[in-house]
């Protein structure tokens, strides 16, 4: 399991980055979600990793 926290705002990013953050279910800064380590989830997380804090749970 991976715990993902949004630490930077995607407001000044391109549309695809905003959509990826929204698809992860992160709406506000410091919002947190837990995901399983599937290839689909890891691809999304890696795409916007510079906006996130990722921890193993």
Biopython code that builds the backbone (N, CA, C, O; Angstrom):
import numpy as np
from Bio.PDB.StructureBuilder import StructureBuilder

atoms = [
    (1, "UNK", "N", (0.838, -1.184, 0.000)),
    (1, "UNK", "CA", (0.000, 0.000, 0.000)),
    (1, "UNK", "C", (0.882, 1.246, 0.000)),
    (1, "UNK", "O", (1.973, 1.264, 0.570)),
    (2, "UNK", "N", (0.378, 2.272, -0.650)),
    (2, "UNK", "CA", (1.100, 3.536, -0.753)),
    (2, "UNK", "C", (0.173, 4.663, -0.299)),
    (2, "UNK", "O", (-0.987, 4.728, -0.705)),
    (3, "UNK", "N", (0.695, 5.540, 0.539)),
    (3, "UNK", "CA", (-0.032, 6.718, 1.006)),
    (3, "UNK", "C", (0.464, 7.915, 0.206)),
    (3, "UNK", "O", (1.662, 8.197, 0.181)),
    (4, "UNK", "N", (-0.461, 8.623, -0.452)),
    (4, "UNK", "CA", (-0.122, 9.743, -1.330)),
    (4, "UNK", "C", (-0.759, 11.009, -0.773)),
    (4, "UNK", "O", (-1.956, 11.037, -0.488)),
    (5, "UNK", "N", (0.051, 12.062, -0.619)),
    (5, "UNK", "CA", (-0.424, 13.341, -0.107)),
    (5, "UNK", "C", (-0.098, 14.440, -1.105)),
    (5, "UNK", "O", (1.033, 14.532, -1.583)),
    (6, "UNK", "N", (-1.074, 15.266, -1.419)),
    (6, "UNK", "CA", (-0.863, 16.402, -2.322)),
    (6, "UNK", "C", (-0.163, 17.512, -1.546)),
    (6, "UNK", "O", (-0.693, 17.988, -0.543)),
    (7, "UNK", "N", (1.038, 17.939, -2.001)),
    (7, "UNK", "CA", (1.778, 18.970, -1.266)),
    (7, "UNK", "C", (1.928, 20.266, -2.060)),
    (7, "UNK", "O", (2.265, 21.305, -1.492)),
    (8, "UNK", "N", (1.681, 20.211, -3.374)),
    (8, "UNK", "CA", (1.738, 21.422, -4.188)),
    (8, "UNK", "C", (0.476, 21.519, -5.031)),
    (8, "UNK", "O", (-0.112, 20.502, -5.399)),
    (9, "UNK", "N", (0.071, 22.711, -5.327)),
    (9, "UNK", "CA", (-1.154, 22.927, -6.091)),
    (9, "UNK", "C", (-0.933, 22.660, -7.581)),
    (9, "UNK", "O", (0.078, 23.079, -8.145)),
    (10, "UNK", "N", (-1.876, 21.966, -8.214)),
    (10, "UNK", "CA", (-1.779, 21.746, -9.659)),
    (10, "UNK", "C", (-2.417, 22.865, -10.485)),
    (10, "UNK", "O", (-2.627, 22.695, -11.686)),
    (11, "UNK", "N", (-2.726, 23.999, -9.865)),
    (11, "UNK", "CA", (-3.480, 25.051, -10.548)),
    (11, "UNK", "C", (-2.734, 25.658, -11.738)),
    (11, "UNK", "O", (-3.371, 26.082, -12.702)),
    (12, "UNK", "N", (-1.405, 25.707, -11.692)),
    (12, "UNK", "CA", (-0.649, 26.295, -12.799)),
    (12, "UNK", "C", (-0.114, 25.251, -13.765)),
    (12, "UNK", "O", (0.759, 25.552, -14.579)),
    (13, "UNK", "N", (-0.620, 24.039, -13.686)),
    (13, "UNK", "CA", (-0.146, 22.952, -14.538)),
    (13, "UNK", "C", (-1.056, 22.783, -15.753)),
    (13, "UNK", "O", (-2.134, 23.371, -15.829)),
    (14, "UNK", "N", (-0.594, 21.964, -16.700)),
    (14, "UNK", "CA", (-1.391, 21.692, -17.896)),
    (14, "UNK", "C", (-2.599, 20.836, -17.528)),
    (14, "UNK", "O", (-2.654, 20.244, -16.450)),
    (15, "UNK", "N", (-3.553, 20.783, -18.433)),
    (15, "UNK", "CA", (-4.818, 20.122, -18.183)),
    (15, "UNK", "C", (-4.663, 18.636, -17.830)),
    (15, "UNK", "O", (-5.389, 18.121, -16.979)),
    (16, "UNK", "N", (-3.723, 17.955, -18.478)),
    (16, "UNK", "CA", (-3.568, 16.520, -18.217)),
    (16, "UNK", "C", (-3.050, 16.258, -16.808)),
    (16, "UNK", "O", (-3.404, 15.246, -16.203)),
    (17, "UNK", "N", (-2.220, 17.148, -16.275)),
    (17, "UNK", "CA", (-1.719, 16.992, -14.904)),
    (17, "UNK", "C", (-2.853, 17.225, -13.909)),
    (17, "UNK", "O", (-2.980, 16.488, -12.931)),
    (18, "UNK", "N", (-3.669, 18.237, -14.150)),
    (18, "UNK", "CA", (-4.818, 18.506, -13.287)),
    (18, "UNK", "C", (-5.767, 17.319, -13.287)),
    (18, "UNK", "O", (-6.294, 16.940, -12.241)),
    (19, "UNK", "N", (-5.987, 16.733, -14.456)),
    (19, "UNK", "CA", (-6.889, 15.589, -14.575)),
    (19, "UNK", "C", (-6.332, 14.374, -13.840)),
    (19, "UNK", "O", (-7.091, 13.618, -13.233)),
    (20, "UNK", "N", (-5.027, 14.181, -13.889)),
    (20, "UNK", "CA", (-4.411, 13.056, -13.194)),
    (20, "UNK", "C", (-4.547, 13.212, -11.686)),
    (20, "UNK", "O", (-4.854, 12.244, -10.990)),
    (21, "UNK", "N", (-4.326, 14.406, -11.179)),
    (21, "UNK", "CA", (-4.475, 14.658, -9.738)),
    (21, "UNK", "C", (-5.936, 14.440, -9.332)),
    (21, "UNK", "O", (-6.203, 13.858, -8.280)),
    (22, "UNK", "N", (-6.871, 14.896, -10.145)),
    (22, "UNK", "CA", (-8.286, 14.693, -9.843)),
    (22, "UNK", "C", (-8.657, 13.213, -9.891)),
    (22, "UNK", "O", (-9.459, 12.750, -9.080)),
    (23, "UNK", "N", (-8.081, 12.468, -10.835)),
    (23, "UNK", "CA", (-8.355, 11.034, -10.942)),
    (23, "UNK", "C", (-7.821, 10.272, -9.729)),
    (23, "UNK", "O", (-8.369, 9.236, -9.353)),
    (24, "UNK", "N", (-6.765, 10.779, -9.127)),
    (24, "UNK", "CA", (-6.246, 10.169, -7.900)),
    (24, "UNK", "C", (-7.124, 10.505, -6.698)),
    (24, "UNK", "O", (-6.954, 9.923, -5.627)),
    (25, "UNK", "N", (-8.058, 11.434, -6.865)),
    (25, "UNK", "CA", (-8.977, 11.785, -5.789)),
    (25, "UNK", "C", (-8.433, 12.810, -4.826)),
    (25, "UNK", "O", (-8.933, 12.941, -3.708)),
    (26, "UNK", "N", (-7.409, 13.544, -5.245)),
    (26, "UNK", "CA", (-6.797, 14.561, -4.386)),
    (26, "UNK", "C", (-7.341, 15.924, -4.788)),
    (26, "UNK", "O", (-7.123, 16.379, -5.911)),
    (27, "UNK", "N", (-8.051, 16.578, -3.865)),
    (27, "UNK", "CA", (-8.706, 17.834, -4.196)),
    (27, "UNK", "C", (-8.006, 19.046, -3.607)),
    (27, "UNK", "O", (-7.823, 20.050, -4.294)),
    (28, "UNK", "N", (-7.614, 18.964, -2.347)),
    (28, "UNK", "CA", (-6.991, 20.098, -1.677)),
    (28, "UNK", "C", (-5.578, 19.738, -1.246)),
    (28, "UNK", "O", (-5.239, 18.562, -1.115)),
    (29, "UNK", "N", (-4.761, 20.754, -1.028)),
    (29, "UNK", "CA", (-3.416, 20.519, -0.517)),
    (29, "UNK", "C", (-3.534, 19.851, 0.853)),
    (29, "UNK", "O", (-4.407, 20.198, 1.649)),
    (30, "UNK", "N", (-2.651, 18.893, 1.116)),
    (30, "UNK", "CA", (-2.623, 18.051, 2.309)),
    (30, "UNK", "C", (-3.735, 17.009, 2.348)),
    (30, "UNK", "O", (-3.942, 16.371, 3.380)),
    (31, "UNK", "N", (-4.461, 16.824, 1.233)),
    (31, "UNK", "CA", (-5.409, 15.708, 1.188)),
    (31, "UNK", "C", (-4.625, 14.427, 0.927)),
    (31, "UNK", "O", (-3.634, 14.439, 0.196)),
    (32, "UNK", "N", (-5.067, 13.332, 1.520)),
    (32, "UNK", "CA", (-4.320, 12.080, 1.497)),
    (32, "UNK", "C", (-5.215, 10.938, 1.057)),
    (32, "UNK", "O", (-6.389, 10.880, 1.424)),
    (33, "UNK", "N", (-4.655, 10.029, 0.268)),
    (33, "UNK", "CA", (-5.347, 8.814, -0.161)),
    (33, "UNK", "C", (-4.368, 7.656, -0.052)),
    (33, "UNK", "O", (-3.153, 7.847, -0.097)),
    (34, "UNK", "N", (-4.910, 6.457, 0.091)),
    (34, "UNK", "CA", (-4.099, 5.251, 0.125)),
    (34, "UNK", "C", (-4.443, 4.394, -1.076)),
    (34, "UNK", "O", (-5.618, 4.183, -1.376)),
    (35, "UNK", "N", (-3.417, 3.895, -1.773)),
    (35, "UNK", "CA", (-3.598, 3.102, -2.981)),
    (35, "UNK", "C", (-2.789, 1.826, -2.895)),
    (35, "UNK", "O", (-1.806, 1.746, -2.159)),
    (36, "UNK", "N", (-3.213, 0.826, -3.660)),
    (36, "UNK", "CA", (-2.405, -0.374, -3.822)),
    (36, "UNK", "C", (-1.374, -0.098, -4.911)),
    (36, "UNK", "O", (-1.561, 0.793, -5.740)),
    (37, "UNK", "N", (-0.295, -0.856, -4.906)),
    (37, "UNK", "CA", (0.793, -0.642, -5.860)),
    (37, "UNK", "C", (0.533, -1.379, -7.174)),
    (37, "UNK", "O", (1.268, -2.304, -7.520)),
    (38, "UNK", "N", (-0.494, -0.982, -7.896)),
    (38, "UNK", "CA", (-0.755, -1.561, -9.212)),
    (38, "UNK", "C", (-0.023, -0.739, -10.262)),
    (38, "UNK", "O", (0.287, 0.426, -10.015)),
    (39, "UNK", "N", (0.260, -1.311, -11.426)),
    (39, "UNK", "CA", (0.942, -0.536, -12.473)),
    (39, "UNK", "C", (0.168, 0.718, -12.899)),
    (39, "UNK", "O", (0.773, 1.748, -13.199)),
    (40, "UNK", "N", (-1.158, 0.635, -12.927)),
    (40, "UNK", "CA", (-1.958, 1.798, -13.315)),
    (40, "UNK", "C", (-1.812, 2.928, -12.298)),
    (40, "UNK", "O", (-1.599, 4.082, -12.670)),
    (41, "UNK", "N", (-1.926, 2.595, -11.025)),
    (41, "UNK", "CA", (-1.773, 3.615, -9.974)),
    (41, "UNK", "C", (-0.369, 4.182, -9.959)),
    (41, "UNK", "O", (-0.199, 5.394, -9.823)),
    (42, "UNK", "N", (0.643, 3.338, -10.095)),
    (42, "UNK", "CA", (2.026, 3.811, -10.063)),
    (42, "UNK", "C", (2.321, 4.728, -11.251)),
    (42, "UNK", "O", (3.087, 5.681, -11.114)),
    (43, "UNK", "N", (1.728, 4.454, -12.403)),
    (43, "UNK", "CA", (1.910, 5.327, -13.563)),
    (43, "UNK", "C", (1.349, 6.716, -13.315)),
    (43, "UNK", "O", (1.982, 7.716, -13.652)),
    (44, "UNK", "N", (0.166, 6.779, -12.727)),
    (44, "UNK", "CA", (-0.438, 8.070, -12.404)),
    (44, "UNK", "C", (0.393, 8.814, -11.358)),
    (44, "UNK", "O", (0.624, 10.017, -11.478)),
    (45, "UNK", "N", (0.829, 8.101, -10.354)),
    (45, "UNK", "CA", (1.622, 8.730, -9.288)),
    (45, "UNK", "C", (2.954, 9.235, -9.833)),
    (45, "UNK", "O", (3.386, 10.334, -9.486)),
    (46, "UNK", "N", (3.603, 8.451, -10.675)),
    (46, "UNK", "CA", (4.884, 8.880, -11.244)),
    (46, "UNK", "C", (4.732, 10.091, -12.154)),
    (46, "UNK", "O", (5.644, 10.913, -12.238)),
    (47, "UNK", "N", (3.604, 10.217, -12.832)),
    (47, "UNK", "CA", (3.386, 11.353, -13.734)),
    (47, "UNK", "C", (3.346, 12.685, -12.972)),
    (47, "UNK", "O", (3.827, 13.702, -13.473)),
    (48, "UNK", "N", (2.781, 12.677, -11.780)),
    (48, "UNK", "CA", (2.631, 13.913, -11.002)),
    (48, "UNK", "C", (3.413, 13.850, -9.691)),
    (48, "UNK", "O", (3.030, 14.494, -8.714)),
    (49, "UNK", "N", (4.502, 13.084, -9.660)),
    (49, "UNK", "CA", (5.269, 12.858, -8.430)),
    (49, "UNK", "C", (5.829, 14.150, -7.839)),
    (49, "UNK", "O", (6.017, 14.237, -6.626)),
    (50, "UNK", "N", (6.094, 15.143, -8.664)),
    (50, "UNK", "CA", (6.659, 16.402, -8.169)),
    (50, "UNK", "C", (5.632, 17.224, -7.390)),
    (50, "UNK", "O", (5.999, 18.206, -6.746)),
    (51, "UNK", "N", (4.360, 16.844, -7.437)),
    (51, "UNK", "CA", (3.323, 17.519, -6.667)),
    (51, "UNK", "C", (2.930, 16.741, -5.413)),
    (51, "UNK", "O", (2.148, 17.218, -4.591)),
    (52, "UNK", "N", (3.485, 15.535, -5.279)),
    (52, "UNK", "CA", (3.028, 14.609, -4.240)),
    (52, "UNK", "C", (4.126, 14.247, -3.257)),
    (52, "UNK", "O", (5.316, 14.395, -3.534)),
    (53, "UNK", "N", (3.690, 13.773, -2.107)),
    (53, "UNK", "CA", (4.562, 13.107, -1.145)),
    (53, "UNK", "C", (4.069, 11.668, -1.082)),
    (53, "UNK", "O", (2.894, 11.425, -0.807)),
    (54, "UNK", "N", (4.962, 10.713, -1.336)),
    (54, "UNK", "CA", (4.584, 9.307, -1.420)),
    (54, "UNK", "C", (5.282, 8.539, -0.306)),
    (54, "UNK", "O", (6.495, 8.651, -0.133)),
    (55, "UNK", "N", (4.510, 7.757, 0.450)),
    (55, "UNK", "CA", (5.053, 6.964, 1.547)),
    (55, "UNK", "C", (4.515, 5.539, 1.445)),
    (55, "UNK", "O", (3.372, 5.326, 1.042)),
    (56, "UNK", "N", (5.348, 4.569, 1.812)),
    (56, "UNK", "CA", (4.874, 3.187, 1.905)),
    (56, "UNK", "C", (4.192, 2.994, 3.250)),
    (56, "UNK", "O", (4.658, 3.477, 4.283)),
    (57, "UNK", "N", (3.073, 2.276, 3.210)),
    (57, "UNK", "CA", (2.309, 2.026, 4.447)),
    (57, "UNK", "C", (2.394, 0.559, 4.788)),
    (57, "UNK", "O", (1.825, 0.124, 5.789)),
]
sb = StructureBuilder()
sb.init_structure("model")
sb.init_model(0)
sb.init_chain("A")
sb.init_seg("    ")
for serial, (resi, resn, name, xyz) in enumerate(atoms, 1):
    if name == "N":
        sb.init_residue(resn, " ", resi, " ")
    sb.init_atom(name, np.array(xyz, "f"), 0.0, 1.0, " ", f" {name:<3s}", serial, name[0])
structure = sb.get_structure()
